[in-house]
Amino acid sequence: MVVKPMIRSNICMNAHPVGCERNVEQQIEYVKSQGTFSGPRNVLVIGASGGYGLASRITAAFGSGAATIGVSYETPAKGKRTATAGWYQDLAFRRFADAAGLPNRSFIGDAFSHETKQDVIAAVREMMGTVDMVVYSLASAVRVDPDTGEMYRSALKPVGQRYESVTLDGKTAELKPTAMDPATEDEIAQTVKVMGGEDWKLWIDALREAGVLADDAITVAYSYIGPDITFALYRDGTIGKAKEHLEATAHELDATLSRTGGHAWVSVNKALVTRASAVIPGVSLYLAVLYGVMKRKGIHEGTIEQMYRLFTDQLYGGDGPETDSVGRIRLDDWEMREDVQEEVHRLWDQVNEENLTSIADVAGFQHEFLQIHGFDFDGVDYDADVEV
Ligand SMILES: NC(=O)c1ccc[n+]([C@@H]2O[C@H](COP(=O)([O-])OP(=O)(O)OC[C@H]3O[C@@H](n4cnc5c(N)ncnc54)[C@H](O)[C@@H]3O)[C@@H](O)[C@H]2O)c1
């Protein structure tokens, strides 16, 4: 069938299989163009089908020749409905990895469940013996507690104050006012339960107890801080509370792993258009303004550039990662540079409906949003019938 993007409120309801394959291929080409490095050998990526997790898997496999196991939660095609982008991207990764002789396995299932953990442990044992790197890159709206069966939902809300801002509708290029009441204590607790570090620790404990975590294994999870423009909703909001928990979990895990020569890190990454970030109110406009500024300065990066830099400069860069005063790796260093943020603030104060497209990189935002769903790639015939 012919697949055209179906977008509403910065959510794309479908994906293009050929474009998704192209997305993976381009990231592989980037890593190959940068050269190989001596990094991990056996890698588990939890949240491997899109965004930062997919870029981590590609970097480990095509940069360091690693065998990889990926876990993600995606939906196959059904009738006239296409599969999710992550489904196609995962398939494409496996095809390219197979062709390159890079051992790989993928699990499509709920990473929060005991069953998925046990299935993955069995696969690690069979395929790798032990893993020497675990990437935790989940972005989820819900989590079912594996012991109690209770369902928790994460909320994107401010804490202690009302939030008013504008959000960029990527489809119509319109600015829409957003307002939100502060989260309740229960919403904060639920968000921490979903996006905090509890499940990351469950994974590491399960792998260690099963004897499939190498003594010197490292694990990394991804966080975000951002500027004061997004603080009220992001870092000071419900999701920020979850990130604080994730960062505290890194210290806890590091204390245990470092006894045998391993480590746990949090990497604070740059703000980028992914399926998870595009739906955060206010963040879409910030992304478009930031993209414009960073592109003009020649320092814009995508997920693959960020992850290649994480692996080669920080995690496997010789003397080990450089961290901030509380132990976090800061891949958001260019985003947070004083000159970048000064320019972002200057533009943010001026931006309105009339000057939007000249002040912010709306076209860049739209292009990346389409591409993470397999659309807007040169050389892909979007009028052709495709097998979904
Ligand atoms: N996008 C950004 O701007 C940004 C910046 C800094 C840090 N981060 C962090 O990076 C991490 C990954 O985010 P992303 O933006 O790459 O998201 P994404 O939406 O692109 O990818 C999320 C991944 O999680 C998987 N997933 C979701 N629920 C799952 C479940 N129950 N079981 C198994 N897999 C599941 C999805 O299949 C997908 O592979 C998050 O922790 C996010 O907070 C993102």
The ligand as an ORCA input file, in Angstrom:
! r2SCAN-3c Opt
* xyz 0 1
  N      14.877     12.732     23.207
  C      15.528     13.565     23.981
  O      15.582     14.771     23.736
  C      16.270     13.022     25.180
  C      17.305     13.817     25.746
  C      18.006     13.307     26.826
  C      17.683     12.063     27.371
  N      16.661     11.327     26.811
  C      16.349     10.023     27.430
  O      16.720      8.980     26.567
  C      15.932      7.810     26.872
  C      15.339      7.272     25.570
  O      14.475      8.245     25.036
  P      14.253      8.466     23.470
  O      13.940      9.923     23.332
  O      15.375      7.874     22.728
  O      12.880      7.653     23.292
  P      12.238      6.804     22.079
  O      10.776      6.972     22.257
  O      12.843      7.177     20.788
  O      12.677      5.287     22.428
  C      12.145      4.623     23.546
  C      12.468      3.140     23.476
  O      11.867      2.490     24.611
  C      11.190      1.337     24.162
  N      10.126      1.011     25.121
  C       9.143      1.793     25.602
  N       8.390      1.105     26.497
  C       8.912     -0.135     26.587
  C       8.598     -1.301     27.335
  N       7.597     -1.325     28.205
  N       9.358     -2.410     27.136
  C      10.384     -2.417     26.253
  N      10.744     -1.333     25.539
  C      10.020     -0.214     25.700
  C      10.664      1.688     22.793
  O      10.304      0.521     22.071
  C      11.898      2.416     22.236
  O      12.840      1.464     21.796
  C      14.869      8.266     27.876
  O      15.290      7.935     29.172
  C      14.857      9.778     27.694
  O      14.401     10.464     28.829
  C      15.980     11.766     25.709
*
